[in-house]
């Protein structure tokens, strides 16, 4: 049972560590100390819902549906390419986020809305949680799936807590405008790389 729990933890943690749209947004909220606890809680909740759906059957169904995989992959490529464009655009503007209470706090509704968009309108989220994590969990013996699921949820929770609250350790570094520009450029590049990898999922 412990080995299955650890498998769920390691698989999930390794997949969500990569900087994506959702992670980048949580990181920024953590650096700005804005709604960090809420953001971390919602991300863990969303992951729990999606991974549970994947482990208990949806992941297995998606794996066998190439048309659905093609649709998800194409939407993901478009989404990630567009978001990478926004990241590059932000990097080359003469603007920067400040971290001394000078930055206007984002409205609560906007924060929740952005988290919903970055989670449920980002096909790569489904590829990670439902298809990959869920697909692995769906193939585990029924009475042992709960241990894989608990491990996966623990992996997700550990990452988002570390990301959201650990971001404060980076505040001195991110007080420099150039650091934000570098982060935006890196996010843009990573988004393009992820979009490129989705091409391999498309089959005719």
N, C-alpha and C positions, 0 to 999 in steps of 0.2 A: 504493500500500500504506500509506503514511504517513497519507493522508487517512482510510482505513478504520480504522486503528489509533486515530487521534484521535477519530473518530466514536464508536467503542466506549468510549473513555475519557470523553468529554464526556457522552454519554448516560447512562452508569452513574453517574458522579460527581454529575451534576445530580439524578438520581432518588434516590440514597441519602443525600444531604446533609440532606434534610428530617428533623426530629426524629421518630423513631418509637419504638416500644417497645424494639427492639433497640439503637438508638443511645443512647437514654436510659440503658439499663442499662450499656452500655460507658462512657458518660460518668461515671456514678456510680462504677464500678469505678476509672476513671482518677483521679477526685478523691480516692478513698479509698486509692489505690495498692495495690489488691488484685487479684492475678492478671491484671494488665493485658496482659502479653505473651500469655498463654494466650487471653484473651478476643479480642484482636485477631487472633491466628492462626486461631482457630475461626471467627470471622465471615468472614474472607477465604476460608477453606476451604469453608464452607457456600455462600457466594456463588459461588465457582468451580464447585462441583458443580451448582448450580441454573442458573446462566447457561449453562454448557456444555450442559446438557440442553435448555435453551431454544433456543440457537443451532443445535444440530444436530437440530432437528425438533420437539421438544415444544412450543415456542412457536408454531410454525405450526399444529400440531394443536389447541392450546388456542384459538387465535384463531378457528378454524372451528367450535368446539363451544359454542354459545350456552348450552346447558343447564349445561355445566361452569362456564362463566363466571358464570352466575346463582348456582350453588351456592357458588362461591368468594366472590363478592361478598356474598352473604347472611351467610355465616360470618364474613367480614371485618367486616361492619357490627356484628355481635353482639360479636365479639372486641374491636374497637376501642372500642365504646361501654362495654363492661365495664371495659376497662383505663383509660379516661378517668375512670370513676367511682372506680376505685382511686386514681388520681392526685389527684383532687379531695379524696377522703377523707384521703389522706396530707397534703395541703396544709393542711387545716383541723384536723389533730390538733396538740396541743401537743408535738410531737416534732420532732427535727431530727437530721440526720446530722452527726457531728463528724469533724474531720479532723486529729487530733493524736495518733493512735495509741490514742485512747480507745475508738474504735469496735471492737467485737468483729469479728474477721475472719470473713467468710462461709466456711463449709466448701467445700472444692473441689468436692465432688459437687453442692452446691447451685448454685454458680456455673455449672457445666457444664449442669446441668438447666435453669436459667433461660435460658441461651443457646439451648438446644435448643427450649424452649417458645416463646421470642420469635422464633425463626427458622422452625421447621417447623410450629408451630401457629398462626402468624399468616398468614392468607391474603394480606394485603397484600404480604408478602415474595414470594409466588409471582406476584402481579400485576406487581411491579416486575422481578424477575429473569427469570422464565420467560415471562410474557406480553409485557411491554413491551420489555425488553432483548433477550430471546430471540426475540421476534417480529421485531424489526428485523434482528437478526443472521441469522435463518433465511432472509431474503429476499436475502441477499448471495450472490454467486457462490460455489460450493462451495470452490474452491481459495483463496479470499480470506477465508473465514470465520475462519480461524485468527488473522488480523491483528485483526479486530474483537474476537474473544474475548480476545486478549492485551491489547488496549486496555481492554476492560471489566474484566478482572481487575486491571489496573494502577489503574484508577479506583477500584475497590473497596478495594484495598490502601492506596492513598494516603489515602483518607478515614478508614479505621479506624485507621491509624497516627497520623494527625493528631488524630483524636478521642480515642483512648485515651491517648496520651502527651502531647498538647497540653493535655489537661484540667488538668494540673498547674499550668499558668500561671494558671488560674482559682481555685486553692486559696485565696488571700487573700480573694477575693470570697465564696467559698462557706463561709467560716468563720462567716458571719453566718446565723443560722437563717432570716431573712426571705428570703434568696436561694434557699434550698431550696424554700420555699413558693411563691415566684414561678415557679421552674422546674417544679414539680409542676403548678401551675395552667396554665402555658403548654403543657405536655405534654398535659394533659387537653383543652384547647381544640383543639390540633392534631389529637389523635386523633379528636375529634368532627368536625372539618372533613374529615379523610380519610375517615371513615365516610360522611359526607354525599356526598362525591364518588363513592363506590362505587355509590350509588343509580342513577347514570346508566348503569352497566354492565348493569343488570338490564333485560332485554327479554322480552316475551312473544310 
